[in-house]
Amino acid sequence: MLYGDQVCHEPGLTLPHPRLHERAFVLYPLSEIAPGLRIPGRGQVESLLAGCAGQAIERLAAGAGRIFDTDERG
């Protein structure tokens, strides 16, 4: 999705992801872990989130959706 401030347009790889700036489920967690982060060519995460105001996302409980190793399931 994002690799620092690198911009790449190669066959099979585009960085940052071409629609990352349109997706609240990506931007909201980024704003929590990297306040002030700028998406190359798009702007600051907090500003981009304003454009996603109509998108509903919800925080999962800790451990919810966790992928288990086959040895952990028993």
Secondary structure, DSSP 8 states (H G I E B T S, - for coil): ---TT--EEETTEEES-TTGGG-HHHHHHHHHHSTT-EETTTEEHHHHHHTTTT-------TTTT----HHHH-
